[in-house]
Amino acid sequence: MTDEKRKMILDWMRKIHQLEYANIDQSIYWSNREKYIGISAFALSTLIACSYRFPGLEPDTFQKLPILLKHEFMIPLLTTIVAILTGLQTFLKPGEKSEAHRKLGNSYEKLRHKIETVLTGNLLEYELNQKIESIRKDWENMEYLNVSPRNFEKGKKRVKSLNKYPEELGFLPNQKKTETIVN
């Protein structure tokens, strides 16, 4: 394998590794959103249900309560919050998004392992070119899901910290930069 091909494949592997981590982090993000929204809705609806069993208060004590704690205000407010949280679960579908990103992260991992076998194998030039073309097609045909810039940067930093990959686009020959003067 030529040094240029090796660097190119390593560059592909670096990008795929970044996308793998970014999608895993995005999956965790959506999973946490689902958990926080679901637990909040459950806790508030339980509080609403139990509020009818709260011990009675003396009229003087009841009058001293802040308006937020009075039943006629608290129940509609909490019910509205539960409805909003339930709507978020329904329309955002965080569980489905989490699962889609998890599966995509796994697909990137499988493709990365395929690249590892090419890098570690003793292949003839013809076989190597076939494998490279197969990897390129697999990558090209993969489904893409947007990840947040934060999770993409997180994945990029994690991969960079591994110190396994050459500089980004390091396989391209150095080219002299030219400046254009615009009047």
Backbone as CSV, one residue per row, in Angstrom:
resi,resn,N_x,N_y,N_z,CA_x,CA_y,CA_z,C_x,C_y,C_z
1,MET,0.850,-1.164,0.000,0.000,0.000,0.000,0.905,1.238,0.000
2,THR,0.568,2.165,-0.870,1.375,3.385,-0.938,1.092,4.236,0.300
3,ASP,2.045,5.077,0.609,1.919,5.945,1.771,0.738,6.903,1.608
4,GLU,0.508,7.378,0.381,-0.600,8.305,0.136,-1.948,7.626,0.383
5,LYS,-2.089,6.367,-0.101,-3.345,5.642,0.113,-3.556,5.370,1.596
6,ARG,-2.488,5.005,2.272,-2.580,4.737,3.707,-3.047,5.988,4.459
7,LYS,-2.483,7.130,4.127,-2.881,8.376,4.788,-4.328,8.738,4.455
8,MET,-4.726,8.503,3.209,-6.099,8.801,2.814,-7.076,7.922,3.596
9,ILE,-6.764,6.629,3.700,-7.639,5.709,4.426,-7.683,6.081,5.907
10,LEU,-6.547,6.464,6.458,-6.526,6.903,7.853,-7.358,8.174,8.042
11,ASP,-7.341,9.053,7.045,-8.151,10.265,7.120,-9.639,9.916,7.095
12,TRP,-10.011,8.979,6.236,-11.399,8.502,6.205,-11.771,7.919,7.564
13,MET,-10.872,7.105,8.100,-11.124,6.441,9.372,-11.293,7.478,10.484
14,ARG,-10.492,8.523,10.466,-10.594,9.592,11.461,-11.973,10.257,11.388
15,LYS,-12.410,10.572,10.161,-13.712,11.224,9.988,-14.847,10.304,10.455
16,ILE,-14.747,9.044,10.093,-15.775,8.070,10.488,-15.790,7.904,12.004
17,HIS,-14.619,7.888,12.607,-14.513,7.764,14.057,-15.162,8.979,14.736
18,GLN,-14.935,10.163,14.188,-15.555,11.379,14.733,-17.074,11.293,14.655
19,LEU,-17.576,10.856,13.501,-19.028,10.740,13.325,-19.616,9.656,14.236
20,GLU,-18.855,8.598,14.444,-19.292,7.536,15.359,-19.503,8.109,16.756
21,TYR,-18.496,8.802,17.279,-18.609,9.387,18.615,-19.683,10.469,18.675
22,ALA,-19.770,11.304,17.643,-20.764,12.379,17.622,-22.181,11.802,17.681
23,ASN,-22.430,10.723,16.943,-23.759,10.106,16.955,-24.045,9.401,18.275
24,ILE,-23.045,8.808,18.868,-23.238,8.183,20.181,-23.591,9.254,21.210
25,ASP,-22.853,10.381,21.189,-23.154,11.474,22.116,-24.540,12.066,21.856
26,GLN,-24.922,12.164,20.588,-26.250,12.683,20.250,-27.333,11.719,20.732
27,SER,-27.074,10.424,20.655,-28.006,9.421,21.160,-28.186,9.580,22.670
28,ILE,-27.100,9.776,23.378,-27.166,9.972,24.828,-27.933,11.249,25.150
29,TYR,-27.710,12.304,24.373,-28.424,13.567,24.562,-29.937,13.336,24.487
30,TRP,-30.395,12.674,23.419,-31.836,12.456,23.250,-32.379,11.495,24.308
31,SER,-31.605,10.512,24.691,-32.031,9.577,25.730,-32.225,10.316,27.053
32,ASN,-31.303,11.207,27.378,-31.438,11.998,28.603,-32.643,12.926,28.541
33,ARG,-32.887,13.530,27.378,-34.061,14.415,27.236,-35.340,13.618,27.494
34,GLU,-35.409,12.430,26.922,-36.591,11.592,27.122,-36.777,11.269,28.604
35,LYS,-35.686,10.932,29.264,-35.741,10.577,30.680,-36.184,11.776,31.527
36,TYR,-35.581,12.943,31.313,-35.917,14.125,32.119,-37.365,14.556,31.905
37,ILE,-37.802,14.566,30.661,-39.177,14.971,30.368,-40.152,13.961,30.964
38,GLY,-39.878,12.677,30.776,-40.772,11.629,31.274,-40.866,11.604,32.787
39,ILE,-39.733,11.691,33.455,-39.742,11.674,34.924,-40.443,12.913,35.465
40,SER,-40.206,14.062,34.855,-40.858,15.305,35.297,-42.368,15.206,35.148
41,ALA,-42.837,14.732,33.998,-44.277,14.593,33.775,-44.885,13.604,34.768
42,PHE,-44.196,12.499,35.007,-44.689,11.485,35.944,-44.764,12.055,37.363
43,ALA,-43.703,12.732,37.790,-43.674,13.274,39.154,-44.765,14.326,39.356
44,LEU,-44.919,15.210,38.382,-45.942,16.253,38.513,-47.353,15.671,38.487
45,SER,-47.603,14.701,37.612,-48.947,14.103,37.567,-49.240,13.325,38.846
46,THR,-48.216,12.714,39.439,-48.396,12.027,40.721,-48.698,13.034,41.823
47,LEU,-48.010,14.156,41.797,-48.273,15.216,42.770,-49.705,15.728,42.635
48,ILE,-50.153,15.909,41.416,-51.529,16.362,41.183,-52.516,15.349,41.747
49,ALA,-52.296,14.083,41.446,-53.210,13.028,41.921,-53.236,12.958,43.443
50,CYS,-52.084,13.116,44.054,-52.006,13.019,45.518,-52.461,14.299,46.206
51,SER,-52.519,15.401,45.480,-52.850,16.683,46.112,-54.249,16.693,46.704
52,TYR,-55.126,15.861,46.213,-56.481,15.811,46.753,-56.526,15.109,48.108
53,ARG,-55.457,14.435,48.450,-55.396,13.712,49.721,-54.563,14.469,50.762
54,PHE,-54.078,15.680,50.414,-53.295,16.456,51.377,-54.165,16.744,52.589
55,PRO,-53.548,16.804,53.751,-54.352,17.083,54.950,-54.980,18.475,54.861
56,GLY,-56.140,18.579,55.420,-56.846,19.856,55.424,-56.101,20.874,56.278
57,LEU,-56.206,22.116,55.891,-55.558,23.183,56.640,-56.623,24.039,57.311
58,GLU,-56.238,24.625,58.388,-57.114,25.580,59.059,-57.322,26.760,58.114
59,PRO,-58.472,27.380,58.111,-58.737,28.510,57.209,-57.703,29.637,57.329
60,ASP,-57.224,29.922,58.546,-56.215,30.978,58.712,-54.898,30.583,58.044
61,THR,-54.499,29.316,58.221,-53.253,28.826,57.610,-53.384,28.820,56.096
62,PHE,-54.552,28.398,55.597,-54.781,28.354,54.147,-54.678,29.759,53.543
63,GLN,-55.215,30.748,54.231,-55.170,32.124,53.726,-53.745,32.669,53.671
64,LYS,-52.851,32.165,54.518,-51.464,32.647,54.566,-50.587,32.004,53.483
65,LEU,-51.073,30.944,52.846,-50.280,30.266,51.806,-50.098,31.182,50.597
66,PRO,-48.924,31.100,49.945,-48.771,31.849,48.695,-49.748,31.292,47.655
67,ILE,-50.132,32.114,46.716,-51.138,31.717,45.721,-50.694,30.481,44.926
68,LEU,-49.386,30.337,44.720,-48.884,29.175,43.969,-49.223,27.856,44.638
69,LEU,-49.358,27.868,45.968,-49.632,26.627,46.693,-51.118,26.368,46.907
70,LYS,-51.947,27.294,46.516,-53.388,27.088,46.679,-53.895,26.184,45.558
71,HIS,-54.742,25.271,45.936,-55.221,24.214,45.046,-55.799,24.751,43.739
72,GLU,-56.586,25.808,43.820,-57.250,26.328,42.614,-56.262,26.942,41.621
73,PHE,-55.049,27.251,42.054,-54.023,27.769,41.144,-52.996,26.678,40.794
74,MET,-52.595,25.917,41.818,-51.535,24.912,41.641,-51.955,23.805,40.659
75,ILE,-53.142,23.291,40.771,-53.580,22.166,39.933,-53.626,22.556,38.454
76,PRO,-54.244,23.669,38.076,-54.224,24.029,36.653,-52.814,24.296,36.124
77,LEU,-51.974,24.922,36.954,-50.597,25.201,36.525,-49.832,23.898,36.297
78,LEU,-49.886,23.001,37.266,-49.170,21.728,37.130,-49.742,20.887,35.987
79,THR,-51.041,20.909,35.818,-51.668,20.159,34.725,-51.210,20.700,33.376
80,THR,-51.084,22.008,33.262,-50.594,22.622,32.025,-49.148,22.215,31.760
81,ILE,-48.325,22.215,32.796,-46.916,21.805,32.638,-46.843,20.343,32.197
82,VAL,-47.647,19.476,32.804,-47.670,18.056,32.412,-48.091,17.928,30.947
83,ALA,-49.088,18.707,30.524,-49.540,18.652,29.129,-48.424,19.095,28.183
84,ILE,-47.691,20.126,28.563,-46.566,20.599,27.731,-45.485,19.524,27.655
85,LEU,-45.134,18.941,28.791,-44.107,17.887,28.805,-44.535,16.682,27.970
86,THR,-45.784,16.301,28.088,-46.303,15.176,27.301,-46.279,15.507,25.815
87,GLY,-46.633,16.737,25.482,-46.566,17.179,24.087,-45.149,17.139,23.554
88,LEU,-44.190,17.551,24.380,-42.786,17.486,23.955,-42.373,16.052,23.659
89,GLN,-42.775,15.131,24.541,-42.457,13.714,24.309,-43.060,13.233,22.994
90,THR,-44.294,13.651,22.741,-45.012,13.196,21.558,-44.410,13.753,20.276
91,PHE,-44.140,15.052,20.265,-43.722,15.690,19.016,-42.216,15.644,18.778
92,LEU,-41.413,15.710,19.829,-39.958,15.632,19.646,-39.488,14.194,19.416
93,LYS,-40.210,13.241,19.962,-39.869,11.822,19.859,-38.400,11.562,20.219
94,PRO,-37.984,11.965,21.420,-36.580,11.809,21.791,-36.113,10.357,21.823
95,GLY,-36.994,9.429,22.176,-36.600,8.016,22.201,-36.261,7.496,20.821
96,GLU,-37.071,7.878,19.829,-36.811,7.449,18.451,-35.517,8.071,17.923
97,LYS,-35.310,9.340,18.239,-34.083,10.013,17.787,-32.857,9.383,18.439
98,SER,-32.973,9.062,19.710,-31.860,8.424,20.418,-31.500,7.090,19.761
99,GLU,-32.517,6.299,19.470,-32.282,4.981,18.856,-31.690,5.120,17.454
100,ALA,-32.165,6.089,16.680,-31.637,6.294,15.324,-30.148,6.678,15.374
101,HIS,-29.775,7.558,16.290,-28.367,7.961,16.419,-27.508,6.811,16.944
102,ARG,-28.075,5.997,17.846,-27.329,4.839,18.356,-27.026,3.862,17.231
103,LYS,-28.042,3.594,16.405,-27.843,2.666,15.285,-26.840,3.219,14.280
104,LEU,-26.924,4.510,14.009,-25.987,5.117,13.069,-24.568,5.086,13.629
105,GLY,-24.422,5.344,14.918,-23.104,5.242,15.550,-22.528,3.844,15.400
106,ASN,-23.389,2.824,15.559,-22.943,1.432,15.374,-22.535,1.162,13.927
107,SER,-23.263,1.766,12.977,-22.914,1.591,11.560,-21.545,2.203,11.262
108,TYR,-21.280,3.362,11.848,-19.963,3.990,11.661,-18.869,3.118,12.272
109,GLU,-19.163,2.512,13.415,-18.178,1.646,14.046,-17.864,0.438,13.150
110,LYS,-18.898,-0.161,12.555,-18.678,-1.305,11.655,-17.835,-0.905,10.453
111,LEU,-18.105,0.278,9.905,-17.326,0.754,8.762,-15.879,1.014,9.176
112,ARG,-15.690,1.546,10.369,-14.324,1.788,10.876,-13.577,0.468,11.030
113,HIS,-14.260,-0.567,11.510,-13.619,-1.882,11.641,-13.260,-2.457,10.267
114,LYS,-14.088,-2.186,9.286,-13.795,-2.629,7.919,-12.504,-1.962,7.419
115,ILE,-12.347,-0.691,7.755,-11.126,0.024,7.368,-9.923,-0.559,8.096
116,GLU,-10.098,-0.907,9.363,-9.003,-1.496,10.137,-8.497,-2.777,9.494
117,THR,-9.422,-3.599,8.955,-8.983,-4.848,8.316,-8.188,-4.562,7.041
118,VAL,-8.541,-3.472,6.349,-7.788,-3.095,5.149,-6.394,-2.619,5.538
119,LEU,-6.315,-1.831,6.598,-5.031,-1.288,7.022,-4.082,-2.362,7.561
120,THR,-4.643,-3.398,8.155,-3.797,-4.425,8.759,-3.566,-5.634,7.855
121,GLY,-4.286,-5.688,6.728,-4.158,-6.849,5.842,-3.045,-6.686,4.817
122,ASN,-2.548,-7.809,4.353,-1.583,-7.830,3.252,-2.364,-8.072,1.966
123,LEU,-2.730,-6.997,1.323,-3.553,-7.104,0.133,-2.760,-6.722,-1.105
124,LEU,-3.089,-7.386,-2.185,-2.523,-6.988,-3.470,-3.154,-5.660,-3.869
125,GLU,-2.483,-4.935,-4.741,-2.971,-3.609,-5.153,-4.404,-3.670,-5.670
126,TYR,-4.703,-4.699,-6.460,-6.049,-4.851,-7.018,-7.075,-5.042,-5.902
127,GLU,-6.760,-5.924,-4.943,-7.659,-6.176,-3.820,-7.833,-4.916,-2.962
128,LEU,-6.748,-4.236,-2.746,-6.778,-3.010,-1.957,-7.699,-1.977,-2.604
129,ASN,-7.560,-1.803,-3.913,-8.403,-0.839,-4.623,-9.879,-1.231,-4.544
130,GLN,-10.153,-2.532,-4.621,-11.542,-3.003,-4.488,-12.087,-2.704,-3.094
131,LYS,-11.283,-2.982,-2.085,-11.710,-2.734,-0.701,-11.937,-1.245,-0.458
132,ILE,-11.046,-0.411,-0.963,-11.190,1.040,-0.808,-12.472,1.515,-1.485
133,GLU,-12.731,1.010,-2.668,-13.944,1.391,-3.394,-15.188,0.911,-2.644
134,SER,-15.124,-0.274,-2.060,-16.241,-0.818,-1.290,-16.512,0.068,-0.061
135,ILE,-15.453,0.479,0.619,-15.599,1.356,1.790,-16.199,2.693,1.365
136,ARG,-15.704,3.239,0.272,-16.206,4.522,-0.224,-17.709,4.434,-0.516
137,LYS,-18.114,3.334,-1.172,-19.539,3.148,-1.499,-20.388,2.967,-0.237
138,ASP,-19.875,2.167,0.693,-20.607,1.970,1.951,-20.814,3.304,2.666
139,TRP,-19.775,4.095,2.726,-19.847,5.384,3.404,-20.811,6.329,2.664
140,GLU,-20.719,6.315,1.352,-21.573,7.160,0.523,-23.052,6.788,0.678
141,ASN,-23.332,5.507,0.883,-24.714,5.041,0.980,-25.283,5.070,2.392
142,MET,-24.466,5.477,3.355,-24.943,5.527,4.733,-25.932,6.671,4.911
143,GLU,-26.873,6.444,5.804,-27.825,7.483,6.164,-27.106,8.478,7.077
144,TYR,-27.430,9.735,6.942,-26.815,10.758,7.784,-27.887,11.416,8.629
145,LEU,-27.571,11.646,9.876,-28.440,12.389,10.779,-27.641,13.566,11.327
146,ASN,-28.307,14.688,11.463,-27.623,15.853,12.008,-27.313,15.644,13.481
147,VAL,-26.129,16.058,13.858,-25.746,16.084,15.258,-25.492,17.537,15.623
148,SER,-25.600,17.837,16.880,-25.375,19.214,17.311,-23.891,19.560,17.111
149,PRO,-23.606,20.824,16.838,-22.196,21.233,16.712,-21.388,20.874,17.960
150,ARG,-22.029,20.962,19.123,-21.341,20.633,20.378,-20.909,19.163,20.393
151,ASN,-21.814,18.269,20.005,-21.476,16.841,20.006,-20.483,16.506,18.898
152,PHE,-20.564,17.210,17.771,-19.587,16.978,16.708,-18.189,17.381,17.187
153,GLU,-18.096,18.529,17.834,-16.797,18.983,18.358,-16.292,18.050,19.452
154,LYS,-17.204,17.561,20.269,-16.836,16.601,21.315,-16.230,15.345,20.697
155,GLY,-16.875,14.831,19.641,-16.365,13.650,18.946,-15.014,13.919,18.315
156,LYS,-14.873,15.093,17.735,-13.614,15.480,17.089,-12.480,15.541,18.115
157,LYS,-12.751,16.136,19.273,-11.734,16.239,20.329,-11.365,14.862,20.866
158,ARG,-12.382,14.002,21.034,-12.112,12.668,21.563,-11.216,11.875,20.613
159,VAL,-11.487,11.981,19.312,-10.678,11.265,18.327,-9.268,11.842,18.275
160,LYS,-9.173,13.167,18.347,-7.852,13.804,18.317,-7.018,13.387,19.525
161,SER,-7.677,13.207,20.668,-6.958,12.822,21.889,-6.370,11.414,21.803
162,LEU,-6.861,10.609,20.869,-6.339,9.247,20.714,-4.934,9.235,20.125
163,ASN,-4.568,10.309,19.435,-3.258,10.431,18.781,-2.948,9.260,17.857
164,LYS,-3.947,8.811,17.108,-3.774,7.680,16.200,-3.796,8.097,14.744
165,TYR,-4.265,9.295,14.481,-4.492,9.691,13.105,-3.566,10.837,12.703
166,PRO,-3.203,10.859,11.420,-2.396,11.986,10.943,-3.251,13.255,10.891
167,GLU,-2.610,14.346,10.615,-3.303,15.630,10.515,-4.416,15.544,9.474
168,GLU,-5.496,16.256,9.739,-6.636,16.270,8.824,-6.184,16.660,7.422
169,LEU,-6.604,15.882,6.440,-6.217,16.043,5.033,-4.704,16.002,4.852
170,GLY,-4.018,15.338,5.768,-2.562,15.234,5.703,-2.075,14.407,4.526
171,PHE,-2.966,13.684,3.892,-2.577,12.864,2.741,-2.431,13.694,1.468
172,LEU,-2.960,14.921,1.474,-2.837,15.772,0.285,-1.452,16.410,0.250
173,PRO,-0.871,16.516,-0.939,0.445,17.150,-1.011,0.331,18.631,-0.634
174,ASN,1.403,19.143,-0.021,1.409,20.558,0.349,1.385,21.410,-0.906
175,GLN,0.570,22.428,-0.876,0.480,23.320,-2.012,0.743,24.718,-1.529
176,LYS,1.449,25.448,-2.311,1.784,26.821,-1.953,0.527,27.684,-2.080
177,LYS,0.239,28.455,-1.027,-0.926,29.321,-1.056,-0.582,30.593,-1.831
178,THR,-1.519,31.022,-2.623,-1.330,32.285,-3.351,-2.417,33.240,-2.914
179,GLU,-2.036,34.499,-2.776,-2.994,35.511,-2.378,-3.409,36.319,-3.585
180,THR,-4.668,36.624,-3.616,-5.196,37.435,-4.712,-5.511,38.812,-4.165
181,ILE,-5.031,39.798,-4.827,-5.292,41.171,-4.405,-6.509,41.664,-5.170
182,VAL,-7.502,42.119,-4.405,-8.727,42.593,-5.016,-8.755,44.115,-4.859
183,ASN,-8.965,44.805,-5.983,-9.037,46.279,-5.943,-10.448,46.732,-5.746
